[in-house]
């Protein structure tokens, strides 16, 4: 039975052609747009009748899809506006496929660079390089798998000493210089310095040696001048020594803090080095009219005066005086005699001790003991005995005169007592009294006191015995 023949009051509703339920949100949009909406209760032929709930649901789906399309379009446009400058046209979509013919282009797609190939076309892995490039010879690498050790000849191993840093140089050189002040052998210092890789710090050796000698004695400065003369030509050049003195002239304000006489001493070092040919002869000429520091000017003036005075002498050997064991024996004996005479006149114990230290001859102190005892034997009165006894006691207690030197001095007097007695008849009795006093004060040992020679008593016979001596 067809729908048109059903009675109006029948329970079965008229329906059109069978269609599926309204499409879901994920189905095609064309289906939703092509599907007609009939507002009437009974659609015509080919249409269908929509119930109010179905119609409302369909309209809601269409509105939601329209909102989603509008949201995607507006966000894409906003992003493009942020990236592109004002007035620029938007470029192609990055997600879109590249235009035909540019799939193998190696130029940067980010718009950077000049569009040229990398490394001029000579880069890349496994390439031979640009045309016309000639490569230089390269040493074989031992890590190369094709390295042939037999084809390289004999292997030579060499010991390489690293170049010393400034701090390490001071730690190594300073003990050498201090030890040199004790033994005085410059050749040993030269050999030790040859074992060090000084590199560009050669000028630091003369600077360190001079700085240490400024704080030492005159004999140390004399040894330093000799060391500079021996180093030039063997380990250093004259320009290296000149660079060292240039630095010391600039550092004079700091050197004066520890050594107030540094300008005069440095001037003497310069004069001695020029005379020894350790410095260039035109060293002073380089500073004419170019010195602003008053201390450096004083040092250079001192050197110029010494060189002007000694212009006829090739070497300034006595610029530091003759000190220590390098002095002649006669000169040392004379200095010790003057020391003892001045002490007997003034009675200044500290000055006598200071003068003895300045002589710097600890190995020759036995001469002082000998001269002191002889001076007591030749003097008259008890004053000289008491004063000399006091001096010997102080020298013994301070350790300035050792036991060995004290014994040698007295033994020399014992050995020459016979000759001394020819000039001093009472020499034996005076010596015995002095030796007893020294033993009581603890200056000499009991063994040395017992070794003192006693004058033997000789009895002469009467005239009738023929002048013979009876024992």
Rosetta blueprint (number, residue, H / E / L):
1 X L
2 X L
3 X H
4 X H
5 X H
6 X L
7 X L
8 X L
9 X L
10 X L
11 X L
12 X L
13 X L
14 X L
15 X L
16 X L
17 X L
18 X L
19 X L
20 X L
21 X L
22 X L
23 X L
24 X L
25 X L
26 X L
27 X L
28 X L
29 X H
30 X H
31 X H
32 X H
33 X H
34 X H
35 X L
36 X L
37 X L
38 X L
39 X L
40 X L
41 X L
42 X L
43 X L
44 X L
45 X L
46 X L
47 X L
48 X L
49 X L
50 X L
51 X L
52 X H
53 X H
54 X H
55 X H
56 X H
57 X H
58 X H
59 X H
60 X H
61 X H
62 X H
63 X H
64 X H
65 X H
66 X H
67 X H
68 X H
69 X H
70 X H
71 X H
72 X H
73 X H
74 X H
75 X H
76 X H
77 X H
78 X H
79 X H
80 X H
81 X H
82 X H
83 X H
84 X L
85 X L
86 X L
87 X L
88 X L
89 X L
90 X L
91 X L
92 X L
93 X L
94 X L
95 X L
96 X L
97 X L
98 X L
99 X L
100 X L
101 X L
102 X L
103 X L
104 X L
105 X L
106 X L
107 X L
108 X L
109 X L
110 X L
111 X L
112 X L
113 X L
114 X L
115 X L
116 X L
117 X L
118 X H
119 X H
120 X H
121 X H
122 X L
123 X L
124 X L
125 X L
126 X L
127 X L
128 X L
129 X L
130 X L
131 X L
132 X L
133 X L
134 X L
135 X L
136 X L
137 X L
138 X L
139 X L
140 X L
141 X L
142 X L
143 X L
144 X L
145 X L
146 X L
147 X L
148 X L
149 X L
150 X H
151 X H
152 X H
153 X L
154 X L
155 X L
156 X L
157 X L
158 X L
159 X L
160 X L
161 X L
162 X L
163 X L
164 X L
165 X L
166 X H
167 X H
168 X H
169 X H
170 X H
171 X H
172 X H
173 X H
174 X H
175 X H
176 X H
177 X H
178 X H
179 X H
180 X H
181 X H
182 X H
183 X H
184 X L
185 X L
186 X H
187 X H
188 X H
189 X H
190 X H
191 X H
192 X H
193 X H
194 X H
195 X L
196 X L
197 X L
198 X L
199 X L
200 X L
201 X L
202 X L
203 X H
204 X H
205 X H
206 X H
207 X H
208 X H
209 X H
210 X H
211 X H
212 X H
213 X H
214 X H
215 X L
216 X L
217 X L
218 X H
219 X H
220 X H
221 X H
222 X H
223 X H
224 X H
225 X H
226 X H
227 X H
228 X H
229 X H
230 X H
231 X H
232 X E
233 X L
234 X L
235 X L
236 X E
237 X L
238 X H
239 X H
240 X H
241 X H
242 X H
243 X H
244 X H
245 X H
246 X H
247 X H
248 X H
249 X H
250 X H
251 X L
252 X H
253 X H
254 X H
255 X H
256 X H
257 X H
258 X H
259 X L
260 X L
261 X L
262 X H
263 X H
264 X H
265 X H
266 X H
267 X H
268 X H
269 X H
270 X H
271 X H
272 X H
273 X H
274 X H
275 X H
276 X L
277 X L
278 X L
279 X L
280 X L
281 X L
282 X L
283 X L
284 X L
285 X H
286 X H
287 X H
288 X L
289 X L
290 X L
291 X L
292 X L
293 X L
294 X H
295 X H
296 X H
297 X H
298 X H
299 X H
300 X H
301 X H
302 X H
303 X H
304 X H
305 X H
306 X H
307 X H
308 X H
309 X H
310 X L
311 X L
312 X L
313 X L
314 X L
315 X L
316 X L
317 X L
318 X L
319 X L
320 X L
321 X L
322 X L
323 X L
324 X H
325 X H
326 X H
327 X L
328 X L
329 X H
330 X H
331 X H
332 X H
333 X H
334 X H
335 X H
336 X H
337 X H
338 X H
339 X H
340 X H
341 X H
342 X H
343 X H
344 X H
345 X H
346 X H
347 X L
348 X L
349 X H
350 X H
351 X H
352 X H
353 X H
354 X H
355 X H
356 X H
357 X H
358 X H
359 X H
360 X L
361 X L
362 X H
363 X H
364 X H
365 X H
366 X H
367 X H
368 X H
369 X H
370 X H
371 X H
372 X H
373 X H
374 X H
375 X H
376 X H
377 X H
378 X H
379 X L
380 X L
381 X L
382 X H
383 X H
384 X H
385 X H
386 X H
387 X H
388 X H
389 X H
390 X H
391 X H
392 X H
393 X H
394 X H
395 X H
396 X H
397 X H
398 X L
399 X L
400 X L
401 X L
402 X L
403 X H
404 X H
405 X H
406 X H
407 X H
408 X H
409 X H
410 X H
411 X H
412 X H
413 X H
414 X H
415 X H
416 X L
417 X H
418 X H
419 X H
420 X H
421 X H
422 X H
423 X H
424 X L
425 X L
426 X L
427 X H
428 X H
429 X H
430 X H
431 X H
432 X H
433 X H
434 X H
435 X H
436 X H
437 X H
438 X H
439 X H
440 X H
441 X L
442 X L
443 X L
444 X L
445 X L
446 X H
447 X H
448 X H
449 X H
450 X H
451 X L
452 X L
453 X L
454 X L
455 X L
456 X L
457 X L
458 X L
459 X E
460 X E
461 X L
462 X L
463 X H
464 X H
465 X H
466 X L
467 X L
468 X L
469 X E
470 X E
471 X L
